[in-house]
Amino acid sequence: MTAYPAIANRYDFVFLFDVRNGNPNGDPDAGNMPRMDAETGHGLVTDVAIKRKIRNYVALVRGDTPGYDIYMRDGAVLNVEHRKAYANFGIEPDTKSKKAPKDKAQDLTRWMCDNFFDIRTFGAVMSTEVNTGQVRGPVQFTFAESIDPIVPMEISITRSSVTNERDAEKNDRTMGRKHIVPYGLYRAHGFISGRLANDTKKGTGFSEADLTLLWEALTNMFDHDRAAARGEMTARRLVVFKHDSDLGNAPAHKLLERVEVKRIGDSPPRGFGDYAVTVNTAGLPQGITIDNKI
């Protein structure tokens, strides 16, 4: 269980990452083509995909550490995880009414927050047949959107091996398709609410240690998420605006607008060096500090 106090500040941040010759987030409803805004041609990566990579990184580096289990993991049966909370308090869930005991409801939710990193971070709806409540997470992401329109390429591939003897007799080397983005620089925004972390009744307990781990995950997660389909993905910039209060000292959009990304030259971008990233630090609102994590 986490032994650290909850964060006492609000944070807003800009996260830049790029992809080279890969598919950063395929759309299963479109033959796994890279996700795109149909009107602008800009590439998209969902907030769910970003959170998935964070969860995977935390599971990799802290999987055996108490308090850092992952709730939304591949193949998980959520009710099984909820029963662990009930077992901790020596009670049985009422699966007919689907309600948690009134005198233990808050304790059950707190246990889930204390034991699962992603619940403390992103929140969760845990009001299933085995009810452990629901919490609103202090950390949220937007979709990532590419700075420029992307031009997905469909690459033809063949296989050198066959599945069975029948295919071998036919010399079947079925053609396949692989979708890639030659290059794309993506921008996502993130928001962290100190109040949703430290509220005495509804706060998740997201701590300073959790925050440090989140920054670490954003910085390093692509290095541990390599796959043939994803090509080369790299975290490029992480610009964090820290408020000196848990509710904040300035509107998020006014701070995020201070980070400008512009393409250099007119040729199609093929690397991070084709962009200039500037952060306007002049006239910062009182109570705001900027930290460049990458």
C-alpha positions as CSV (number, residue, x, y, z in Angstrom):
1,M,0.0,0.0,0.0
2,T,1.2,3.5,-0.7
3,A,2.7,5.2,2.3
4,Y,3.1,8.7,0.8
5,P,0.9,11.8,1.2
6,A,-1.2,12.8,-1.8
7,I,0.0,15.5,-4.1
8,A,-0.9,19.1,-3.2
9,N,-0.5,20.8,-6.6
10,R,-2.2,20.9,-9.9
11,Y,-0.2,20.2,-13.1
12,D,-0.9,20.8,-16.8
13,F,1.5,19.4,-19.4
14,V,2.4,19.1,-23.1
15,F,3.7,15.7,-24.2
16,L,5.4,15.4,-27.6
17,F,6.3,12.0,-29.2
18,D,7.0,10.9,-32.7
19,V,6.8,7.8,-34.9
20,R,9.0,6.8,-37.8
21,N,7.9,4.1,-40.2
22,G,5.3,2.6,-37.9
23,N,1.7,2.6,-36.8
24,P,1.3,4.4,-33.5
25,N,-2.4,3.5,-32.9
26,G,-4.2,1.3,-35.4
27,D,-8.0,1.6,-35.9
28,P,-9.6,-1.9,-35.8
29,D,-12.7,-0.6,-37.6
30,A,-10.5,0.5,-40.6
31,G,-8.3,-2.5,-41.2
32,N,-5.9,-1.3,-38.5
33,M,-4.9,1.8,-40.4
34,P,-3.4,4.6,-38.4
35,R,-6.1,6.7,-36.8
36,M,-6.8,10.0,-38.5
37,D,-9.0,13.0,-38.4
38,A,-11.0,12.5,-41.6
39,E,-11.4,16.3,-42.2
40,T,-7.9,17.5,-41.6
41,G,-5.8,14.4,-42.3
42,H,-4.0,14.8,-38.9
43,G,-3.0,11.6,-37.1
44,L,-4.6,10.6,-33.8
45,V,-3.5,8.5,-30.9
46,T,-6.2,7.9,-28.3
47,D,-5.9,8.7,-24.6
48,V,-6.6,5.0,-23.9
49,A,-3.5,3.9,-26.0
50,I,-1.3,6.4,-24.0
51,K,-2.7,5.1,-20.7
52,R,-2.1,1.5,-21.8
53,K,1.6,2.2,-22.4
54,I,1.9,3.8,-18.9
55,R,0.2,0.9,-17.3
56,N,2.5,-1.6,-19.1
57,Y,5.6,0.4,-18.0
58,V,4.5,0.5,-14.4
59,A,3.7,-3.2,-14.4
60,L,7.2,-3.8,-15.8
61,V,9.2,-1.8,-13.3
62,R,6.9,-2.0,-10.2
63,G,4.9,-5.1,-10.8
64,D,6.1,-6.8,-7.6
65,T,5.9,-3.8,-5.4
66,P,2.8,-3.6,-3.0
67,G,0.5,-0.8,-4.0
68,Y,1.5,-0.8,-7.7
69,D,-0.6,-3.5,-9.1
70,I,-2.4,-2.8,-12.4
71,Y,-6.2,-3.0,-12.4
72,M,-6.8,-2.7,-16.2
73,R,-4.4,-5.4,-17.4
74,D,-4.7,-7.8,-20.3
75,G,-7.0,-10.7,-19.5
76,A,-7.9,-9.4,-16.0
77,V,-11.3,-10.4,-14.5
78,L,-12.3,-7.3,-12.6
79,N,-14.7,-9.0,-10.2
80,V,-11.8,-11.2,-9.0
81,E,-9.8,-8.0,-8.1
82,H,-12.8,-6.6,-6.3
83,R,-13.2,-9.8,-4.2
84,K,-9.7,-9.2,-2.9
85,A,-10.9,-6.0,-1.3
86,Y,-13.8,-7.8,0.3
87,A,-11.5,-10.6,1.5
88,N,-9.2,-8.0,3.1
89,F,-12.1,-6.9,5.4
90,G,-13.5,-10.4,5.9
91,I,-16.9,-9.8,4.2
92,E,-18.8,-11.3,1.3
93,P,-20.1,-9.2,-1.6
94,D,-23.9,-9.0,-2.2
95,T,-24.0,-9.9,-5.9
96,K,-27.8,-9.8,-6.0
97,S,-28.2,-6.2,-4.9
98,K,-24.9,-5.2,-6.4
99,K,-24.4,-2.8,-3.5
100,A,-21.4,-2.5,-1.2
101,P,-22.1,-2.5,2.6
102,K,-22.7,1.1,3.6
103,D,-20.4,0.8,6.6
104,K,-17.6,-0.6,4.4
105,A,-18.2,1.1,1.0
106,Q,-15.6,3.8,1.5
107,D,-13.1,1.4,2.9
108,L,-13.4,-0.9,0.0
109,T,-12.9,1.9,-2.5
110,R,-9.9,3.1,-0.5
111,W,-8.4,-0.4,-0.5
112,M,-8.6,-0.5,-4.3
113,C,-7.0,2.9,-4.6
114,D,-4.2,2.0,-2.2
115,N,-3.4,-1.2,-4.1
116,F,-3.8,-0.4,-7.7
117,F,-1.6,2.3,-9.3
118,D,-3.9,2.9,-12.3
119,I,-7.0,3.4,-10.1
120,R,-5.2,6.0,-8.0
121,T,-4.0,7.7,-11.2
122,F,-6.8,7.4,-13.8
123,G,-9.8,6.4,-11.7
124,A,-12.1,3.5,-12.3
125,V,-15.8,2.5,-12.4
126,M,-15.8,-0.5,-10.1
127,S,-19.6,-0.8,-9.5
128,T,-20.0,-4.2,-11.0
129,E,-21.8,-7.3,-9.4
130,V,-18.9,-7.2,-6.8
131,N,-19.2,-3.5,-6.0
132,T,-16.2,-1.5,-4.8
133,G,-17.5,1.9,-5.9
134,Q,-16.0,4.3,-8.4
135,V,-13.4,7.1,-8.3
136,R,-12.6,10.0,-10.6
137,G,-8.9,9.9,-11.4
138,P,-6.7,13.0,-11.0
139,V,-4.7,12.3,-14.2
140,Q,-6.4,12.7,-17.5
141,F,-5.1,12.9,-21.1
142,T,-6.4,14.2,-24.4
143,F,-6.1,12.4,-27.7
144,A,-2.7,13.0,-29.2
145,E,-2.8,14.8,-32.6
146,S,-0.1,15.1,-35.2
147,I,1.3,18.5,-35.8
148,D,1.0,18.1,-39.6
149,P,-1.3,15.8,-41.7
150,I,0.0,12.3,-42.0
151,V,0.1,10.2,-45.2
152,P,-0.3,6.6,-44.2
153,M,1.4,4.0,-46.5
154,E,0.2,0.5,-47.1
155,I,3.2,-1.8,-47.5
156,S,2.8,-5.2,-49.1
157,I,4.4,-8.1,-47.3
158,T,4.7,-11.9,-48.0
159,R,5.4,-14.8,-45.8
160,S,8.3,-17.2,-46.1
161,S,6.6,-20.0,-44.1
162,V,3.3,-21.7,-44.4
163,T,0.9,-23.0,-41.8
164,N,0.3,-26.5,-42.9
165,E,1.2,-29.1,-45.5
166,R,-1.7,-28.2,-47.8
167,D,-0.4,-24.7,-48.1
168,A,3.1,-26.0,-48.8
169,E,1.9,-28.2,-51.7
170,K,0.2,-25.1,-53.2
171,N,3.4,-23.0,-52.6
172,D,1.0,-20.5,-50.9
173,R,2.9,-17.4,-49.9
174,T,-0.1,-15.2,-49.2
175,M,0.3,-11.5,-49.6
176,G,-0.4,-9.3,-46.6
177,R,-0.6,-5.6,-45.8
178,K,1.2,-3.4,-43.2
179,H,0.2,0.2,-42.5
180,I,2.8,2.7,-41.5
181,V,3.3,6.5,-41.0
182,P,6.6,7.5,-42.6
183,Y,6.9,10.2,-39.9
184,G,4.6,12.0,-37.5
185,L,5.1,14.3,-34.5
186,Y,2.2,14.0,-32.1
187,R,1.1,16.4,-29.3
188,A,-1.0,15.3,-26.3
189,H,-2.1,17.4,-23.3
190,G,-2.4,16.1,-19.8
191,F,-4.0,17.4,-16.6
192,I,-3.4,16.5,-13.0
193,S,-5.8,17.6,-10.3
194,G,-4.3,17.9,-6.8
195,R,-7.8,18.2,-5.4
196,L,-9.0,14.9,-6.9
197,A,-5.9,13.3,-5.4
198,N,-6.0,14.7,-1.8
199,D,-9.7,15.3,-1.1
200,T,-10.3,13.6,2.3
201,K,-13.5,11.9,1.2
202,K,-13.2,11.3,-2.6
203,G,-9.4,11.7,-3.3
204,T,-7.6,8.7,-4.7
205,G,-4.3,9.3,-2.8
206,F,-2.2,9.8,-5.9
207,S,1.1,10.6,-4.3
208,E,4.4,12.4,-5.1
209,A,5.9,9.0,-5.6
210,D,3.2,8.2,-8.1
211,L,3.8,11.5,-9.9
212,T,7.5,10.8,-10.2
213,L,6.6,7.3,-11.6
214,L,4.2,8.9,-14.1
215,W,6.9,11.3,-15.4
216,E,9.3,8.3,-15.6
217,A,6.7,6.3,-17.6
218,L,6.1,9.0,-20.1
219,T,9.8,9.5,-20.6
220,N,10.7,5.8,-21.0
221,M,7.6,3.8,-21.9
222,F,8.3,3.7,-25.7
223,D,11.7,2.0,-25.1
224,H,9.8,-0.9,-23.6
225,D,6.9,-1.0,-26.0
226,R,8.8,-2.0,-29.2
227,A,6.9,-3.9,-31.8
228,A,7.3,-4.5,-35.6
229,A,4.0,-2.7,-36.2
230,R,4.9,0.4,-34.2
231,G,8.1,1.2,-35.9
232,E,10.3,3.6,-34.0
233,M,8.4,5.7,-31.4
234,T,10.2,8.2,-29.1
235,A,9.2,10.6,-26.4
236,R,10.6,14.0,-27.4
237,R,9.4,16.7,-25.0
238,L,7.5,16.8,-21.7
239,V,6.8,20.4,-20.6
240,V,5.1,20.6,-17.2
241,F,3.3,23.7,-15.8
242,K,3.1,23.3,-12.0
243,H,0.6,25.3,-9.9
244,D,1.4,26.2,-6.3
245,S,-2.2,25.1,-5.2
246,D,-4.2,22.0,-5.7
247,L,-7.0,23.9,-7.6
248,G,-4.6,25.8,-9.8
249,N,-3.5,29.4,-10.4
250,A,-4.3,29.9,-14.1
251,P,-6.5,28.4,-16.9
252,A,-4.9,25.3,-18.4
253,H,-5.4,26.4,-22.0
254,K,-3.5,29.7,-21.5
255,L,-0.5,27.7,-20.2
256,L,-0.5,25.0,-22.8
257,E,-0.7,27.7,-25.6
258,R,2.8,28.8,-24.4
259,V,4.3,25.7,-26.0
260,E,4.6,26.2,-29.8
261,V,5.6,23.6,-32.3
262,K,6.4,24.8,-35.8
263,R,7.7,23.0,-38.9
264,I,11.0,24.2,-40.3
265,G,11.1,24.4,-44.1
266,D,8.6,23.2,-46.7
267,S,9.7,19.6,-47.4
268,P,7.8,16.7,-45.8
269,P,9.0,16.2,-42.2
270,R,11.0,13.0,-41.6
271,G,12.5,13.7,-38.2
272,F,12.2,15.7,-35.0
273,G,14.8,18.1,-36.3
274,D,12.3,19.3,-38.9
275,Y,10.4,21.0,-36.1
276,A,11.2,23.9,-33.7
277,V,9.7,23.7,-30.2
278,T,9.6,26.9,-28.1
279,V,8.2,27.6,-24.6
280,N,7.1,31.2,-23.9
281,T,8.2,31.8,-20.3
282,A,7.6,35.6,-20.3
283,G,5.0,37.0,-17.9
284,L,4.0,33.7,-16.3
285,P,1.0,34.0,-14.0
286,Q,1.8,34.1,-10.3
287,G,2.1,30.7,-8.8
288,I,3.1,28.9,-12.0
289,T,6.5,27.3,-12.6
290,I,7.7,25.4,-15.7
291,D,9.7,22.2,-15.7
292,N,11.1,20.6,-18.8
293,K,11.1,16.9,-18.0
294,I,12.5,16.0,-21.4
